[in-house]
């Protein structure tokens, strides 16, 4: 009787064959001694019995026997003599069945571990990320409240956030009066000088209104405009400096605030004059000295004050020659003359 593989018989005519010891086999049938039993190739090795070689790097064998080693599947690797393949960093799975870590996750180790989620306040668009450094901070003006985000949410128009890596919409503050913003703003934009805005959370430059005539704003981000003071006026809208307010001319004054026209400038009354511009009250008009008078309205200089006729005098601020009366020290007679 011919012994089959993995058995032998040391005696001619034996009724049965003896099995090789565990983990051993014969190369051929008809073996006649235990010496013919050679080691079987274990997992991680390949070849005929007794001549086993380690599977090369990048290959594996998970069975016992002479079968050839199998190449690792995509996204996995193995060391020499491996009985299984390991997933690369950036991929997850077991037994060499590896899938890529999706965007918003990463895996920084080799092996079967699950992919880790990017923290709140960060995001990642890359699949197969191998490091937490692939998780990028949300930019100022944006936020991410969930782990594993693939994009960041935008602060609404009319709001802003100067902070990076924000984790909540509550970090988006409202633009104050005099400012505005589009969505995703890291800072609110200022209304330009000459404009103002009363509204909170404005979303467009269109909410910045021109200062009305008679007013100005010298600074950006103004929530109100300043009125031209007494003695001044401005017909222009959107004035961005106080010098846009023109002064009433010499000999004139105005008590009105926020005046829009030169017509508000009143003339100093007869008997007075004003040698400077921008008079803000009639009280700034100077009276003609005693012994003088002026019948002119809006007089600009002291020279408009005329001297009373010889032998006569007048009170301060006299408005006409008729206010000149005889000087008692000279005598009425000479005054009549």
C-alpha distance (Angstrom), angle and dihedral (degrees) to the residues before:
residue distance angle dihedral
X1 . . .
X2 3.85 . .
X3 3.82 112.7 .
X4 3.78 114.2 -128.7
X5 3.82 124.0 -128.6
X6 3.82 114.9 -65.1
X7 3.85 90.2 29.0
X8 3.77 136.8 81.5
X9 3.83 141.2 -176.9
X10 3.78 125.0 -149.8
X11 3.83 94.1 -169.4
X12 3.75 129.1 70.3
X13 3.77 111.8 -121.8
X14 3.81 94.4 14.5
X15 3.78 113.7 166.8
X16 3.82 93.6 -134.8
X17 3.81 140.4 12.7
X18 3.79 127.1 -115.7
X19 3.82 119.9 -119.9
X20 3.79 118.3 -122.0
X21 3.81 115.8 -110.5
X22 3.77 117.9 -87.4
X23 3.86 116.1 -67.9
X24 3.82 90.7 17.5
X25 3.78 134.1 100.5
X26 3.78 141.2 167.7
X27 3.74 125.2 -106.1
X28 3.81 94.8 -140.8
X29 3.77 138.2 24.7
X30 3.81 119.7 -102.9
X31 3.79 98.1 45.0
X32 3.80 112.2 173.5
X33 3.83 102.2 -164.3
X34 3.77 142.9 33.6
X35 3.78 87.9 -113.6
X36 3.79 86.2 73.7
X37 3.84 89.2 65.1
X38 3.81 107.1 97.5
X39 3.84 130.1 -174.8
X40 3.80 114.6 -84.4
X41 3.87 115.7 -127.5
X42 3.82 107.5 -101.6
X43 3.83 126.1 -148.3
X44 3.82 109.7 -63.8
X45 3.83 91.3 33.1
X46 3.78 133.7 78.3
X47 3.78 140.3 -169.5
X48 3.77 140.0 70.7
X49 3.79 118.3 -37.1
X50 3.75 111.3 -76.7
X51 3.80 92.7 18.5
X52 3.81 102.3 69.3
X53 3.81 118.9 159.6
X54 3.81 128.0 -166.6
X55 3.75 116.4 -101.9
X56 3.79 108.0 -105.6
X57 3.80 122.3 -110.8
X58 3.80 109.2 -77.5
X59 3.82 91.9 31.9
X60 3.79 135.5 84.9
X61 3.78 143.0 -175.0
X62 3.80 121.5 -161.0
X63 3.80 98.2 -177.7
X64 3.80 137.0 73.6
X65 3.77 115.8 -114.0
X66 3.77 143.9 56.7
X67 3.80 96.9 -59.0
X68 3.80 118.6 131.0
X69 3.80 122.1 -101.5
X70 3.82 116.4 -99.7
X71 3.81 124.5 -130.5
X72 3.81 115.3 -111.7
X73 3.79 115.1 -105.5
X74 3.79 122.5 -109.9
X75 3.84 116.8 -65.1
X76 3.82 93.8 21.7
X77 3.80 138.0 88.6
X78 3.79 141.8 -171.3
X79 3.78 139.1 -155.8
X80 3.82 119.4 -124.1
X81 3.81 112.4 -72.5
X82 3.82 95.4 23.1
X83 3.78 124.9 157.5
X84 3.84 91.4 -162.5
X85 3.79 140.3 22.0
X86 3.83 124.7 -116.4
X87 3.82 125.3 -137.6
X88 3.79 115.0 -112.9
X89 3.79 122.9 -118.4
X90 3.80 106.9 -81.0
X91 3.82 91.2 37.3
X92 3.78 133.1 78.0
X93 3.81 136.7 -159.4
X94 3.78 141.2 83.3
X95 3.79 139.1 -98.9
X96 3.77 90.1 25.9
X97 3.81 93.5 -59.8
X98 3.82 97.6 125.5
X99 3.78 129.3 176.4
X100 3.78 126.1 -169.3
X101 3.80 120.0 -102.2
X102 3.84 105.3 -111.5
X103 3.80 125.4 -124.2
X104 3.80 111.2 -73.8
X105 3.81 91.8 40.3
X106 3.79 139.8 73.9
X107 3.80 140.5 -171.7
X108 3.78 119.4 -155.3
X109 3.81 98.9 -176.3
X110 3.79 136.7 64.6
X111 3.77 116.7 -115.5
X112 3.79 142.0 54.9
X113 3.83 97.6 -49.3
X114 3.80 119.0 131.4
X115 3.80 121.0 -104.5
X116 3.83 114.3 -95.1
X117 3.82 121.6 -125.8
X118 3.80 121.0 -120.8
X119 3.81 110.1 -110.9
X120 3.80 122.9 -103.6
X121 3.79 109.8 -85.5
X122 3.80 90.6 39.7
X123 3.80 136.6 77.5
X124 3.78 141.1 -171.3
X125 3.78 131.2 -158.5
X126 3.80 95.3 -175.7
X127 3.81 122.2 99.4
X128 3.80 116.5 -147.5
X129 3.81 94.3 29.3
X130 3.80 112.5 176.7
X131 3.81 100.1 -166.5
X132 3.78 142.2 40.5
X133 3.80 86.1 -121.6
X134 3.80 86.6 76.1
X135 3.81 86.5 68.8
X136 3.81 102.8 88.5
X137 3.81 126.2 -156.3
X138 3.77 115.4 -106.8
X139 3.81 106.7 -107.2
X140 3.80 123.1 -113.5
X141 3.80 107.7 -77.9
X142 3.81 92.0 37.3
X143 3.80 139.1 75.4
X144 3.80 142.9 -173.7
X145 3.78 121.0 -151.7
X146 3.81 98.3 -178.7
X147 3.78 134.0 67.3
X148 3.79 116.3 -115.0
X149 3.80 96.5 31.2
X150 3.80 120.0 171.7
X151 3.81 92.8 -165.6
X152 3.80 139.2 12.0
X153 3.79 126.2 -112.9
X154 3.80 118.3 -118.1
X155 3.79 126.9 -120.0
X156 3.80 106.2 -115.4
X157 3.78 122.0 -104.9
X158 3.80 108.6 -85.3
X159 3.81 90.9 38.1
X160 3.79 136.1 80.0
X161 3.79 142.7 -171.3
X162 3.81 124.4 -160.7
X163 3.81 91.9 -169.8
X164 3.80 128.5 98.5
X165 3.82 122.8 -142.7
X166 3.80 92.9 24.0
X167 3.79 115.1 175.9
X168 3.80 101.9 -163.4
X169 3.79 142.3 40.0
X170 3.81 86.8 -123.6
X171 3.80 87.8 79.5
X172 3.81 88.1 66.7
X173 3.81 104.5 93.8
X174 3.79 125.5 -159.5
X175 3.80 118.9 -104.5
X176 3.79 110.7 -111.2
X177 3.79 125.4 -126.4
X178 3.80 111.2 -68.7
X179 3.80 92.4 33.7
X180 3.82 139.0 80.7
X181 3.79 140.0 -177.9
X182 3.78 143.9 -165.8
X183 3.81 119.4 -135.4
X184 3.82 119.8 -66.6
X185 3.81 91.9 27.8
X186 3.79 119.4 165.9
X187 3.82 88.1 -167.0
X188 3.78 137.2 8.5
X189 3.79 118.8 -105.8
X190 3.80 119.4 -122.1
X191 3.77 125.6 -118.2
X192 3.80 104.1 -117.9
X193 3.78 123.9 -107.2
X194 3.80 108.4 -82.8
X195 3.81 90.7 40.1
X196 3.80 136.7 79.0
X197 3.78 141.2 -171.7
X198 3.79 129.1 -160.7
X199 3.80 96.0 -173.1
X200 3.80 124.8 102.1
X201 3.81 118.2 -138.2
X202 3.79 95.4 18.9
X203 3.79 113.6 -176.8
X204 3.79 102.6 -162.4
X205 3.79 143.7 34.7
X206 3.80 85.8 -118.5
X207 3.80 88.2 78.2
X208 3.83 88.6 65.5
X209 3.80 104.8 94.2
X210 3.80 128.1 -160.3
X211 3.77 116.0 -105.3
X212 3.81 107.8 -106.3
X213 3.78 122.4 -111.9
X214 3.78 109.9 -76.3
X215 3.80 91.8 35.9
X216 3.81 140.5 77.1
X217 3.80 142.2 -175.5
X218 3.78 115.8 -148.6
X219 3.80 96.3 -173.0
X220 3.78 136.5 59.2
X221 3.83 120.1 -111.8
X222 3.81 93.0 33.3
X223 3.78 119.0 167.7
X224 3.80 92.8 -165.9
X225 3.80 140.2 18.8
X226 3.81 126.7 -119.6
X227 3.80 118.9 -122.5
X228 3.78 120.9 -125.5
X229 3.81 106.3 -104.4
X230 3.81 128.0 -118.1
X231 3.78 112.3 -65.2
X232 3.81 92.1 32.6
X233 3.80 139.4 83.8
X234 3.80 140.0 -179.0
X235 3.78 129.7 -163.1
X236 3.80 94.1 -173.6
X237 3.81 125.0 100.3
X238 3.81 119.8 -142.1
X239 3.80 95.1 27.1
X240 3.81 111.3 177.8
X241 3.82 101.5 -169.9
X242 3.77 138.8 43.1
X243 3.79 90.2 -120.8
X244 3.80 86.9 70.5
X245 3.81 84.4 76.7
X246 3.81 106.4 87.2
X247 3.79 119.8 -145.7
X248 3.77 124.5 -120.7
X249 3.80 108.2 -105.2
X250 3.79 124.8 -103.4
X251 3.77 110.6 -72.3
X252 3.81 92.5 30.6
X253 3.79 137.2 86.7
X254 3.80 140.4 -179.5
X255 3.79 131.1 -158.2
X256 3.81 93.0 -168.7
X257 3.83 121.0 111.1
X258 3.80 118.3 -143.3
X259 3.79 94.2 14.9
X260 3.80 115.8 -179.9
X261 3.80 101.7 -165.6
X262 3.80 142.4 43.1
X263 3.80 86.7 -123.6
X264 3.81 90.3 81.7
X265 3.81 90.5 66.4
X266 3.81 107.3 101.6
X267 3.78 122.8 -155.4
X268 3.78 120.7 -112.8
X269 3.84 106.1 -106.5
X270 3.79 123.9 -109.6
X271 3.77 112.1 -74.9
X272 3.81 92.0 39.8
X273 3.79 139.7 75.1
X274 3.84 138.0 -171.3
X275 3.82 118.8 -151.2
X276 3.84 94.9 -173.7
X277 3.80 134.7 68.0
X278 3.78 125.9 -116.6
X279 3.78 100.9 38.9
X280 3.79 109.4 -175.5
X281 3.82 101.2 -169.2
X282 3.79 139.7 18.4
X283 3.78 87.3 -113.4
X284 3.81 88.7 71.1
X285 3.80 89.7 64.5
X286 3.82 106.9 98.9
X287 3.78 120.5 -128.9
X288 3.78 121.2 -123.2
X289 3.78 109.4 -107.8
X290 3.78 121.4 -100.3
X291 3.79 109.4 -80.6
X292 3.76 91.7 36.9
X293 3.77 138.0 82.4
X294 3.79 139.8 -172.4
X295 3.77 127.3 -156.4
X296 3.85 92.5 -175.1
X297 3.80 124.0 108.6
X298 3.78 116.2 -140.6
X299 3.80 94.5 15.0
X300 3.81 112.3 -175.8
X301 3.79 103.4 -167.8
X302 3.78 139.7 39.6
X303 3.80 87.7 -118.4
X304 3.80 87.5 75.8
X305 3.81 87.0 72.1
X306 3.84 107.8 93.3
X307 3.81 123.0 -150.3
X308 3.79 115.0 -112.9
X309 3.82 114.7 -112.3
X310 3.78 116.8 -83.6
X311 3.77 114.3 -72.6
X312 3.80 93.6 21.6
X313 3.77 137.0 91.0
X314 3.80 140.0 -173.7
X315 3.79 142.6 -154.0
X316 3.78 121.7 -97.6
X317 3.79 113.3 -78.5
X318 3.78 96.2 21.8
X319 3.79 111.6 174.4
X320 3.79 102.8 -158.3
X321 3.77 143.2 21.2
X322 3.78 89.2 -107.4
X323 3.79 87.5 70.2
X324 3.82 89.0 67.9
X325 3.85 108.5 99.1
X326 3.81 132.2 -172.6
X327 3.75 114.0 -79.0
X328 3.81 105.5 -118.4
X329 3.77 92.0 -149.5
X330 3.80 90.3 60.2
X331 3.80 94.7 42.2
X332 3.76 134.5 -116.7
X333 3.79 94.0 -97.4
X334 3.75 95.6 61.8
X335 3.81 89.5 44.0
X336 3.81 90.0 56.3
X337 3.74 90.4 50.2
